Amino acid sequence: MLTCDWCEEKKANEEQTTVYWELITGTQSIEIIETPSISCTHCGMTYQKDETVKEIEDQLILVDQTKLPEKISYEELMSMKRLLKRNYFDFSS
């Protein structure tokens, strides 16, 4: 069991869930299935680790968004060919 980031109880587990993400253009959202997530049986919260959120956001910036289907698995999204090697607009690292 993991400690939940929301309620801080040791009742959270790693799961794969479906998430919905708005593209950077703000004109479309996509469904990402089988996304690594944390789900807490105590408070009911389901969330993604910060690292997973960053991976998804970076990948959505770096791929050809016109080739994104409405529904895609996390693994398929992460394996899509990138237009750039990395997110050059991310100055956090």
WODAHU-V420026 format. One record per backbone hydrogen bond with DSSP energy under -1.0 kcal/mol. NH is the residue of the N-H (numbers start at 0). CO is the residue of the C=O. E is the energy in kcal/mol with one decimal. If there is no record, write none. Layout:
NH;CO;E
NH;CO;E
This chain:
1;11;-3.3
3;8;-2.9
7;3;-1.4
10;8;-1.7
11;1;-2.3
12;38;-2.5
14;36;-2.7
16;34;-2.5
18;31;-2.5
20;29;-2.5
22;27;-3.0
25;22;-2.0
29;20;-2.6
30;69;-3.0
31;18;-3.2
32;71;-2.3
34;16;-3.2
36;14;-3.1
37;46;-3.6
38;12;-2.8
39;44;-2.6
40;10;-2.8
43;39;-1.2
46;37;-2.6
52;48;-2.2
53;49;-2.4
54;50;-2.3
55;51;-2.4
56;52;-2.7
57;53;-2.9
58;54;-2.4
59;55;-2.5
60;56;-1.3
61;57;-2.0
62;58;-1.6
64;62;-1.0
66;63;-2.0
67;64;-1.2
71;30;-2.6
73;32;-2.4
76;72;-2.6
77;73;-2.6
78;74;-1.3
79;76;-1.2
82;61;-4.1
87;85;-1.1
89;86;-1.4
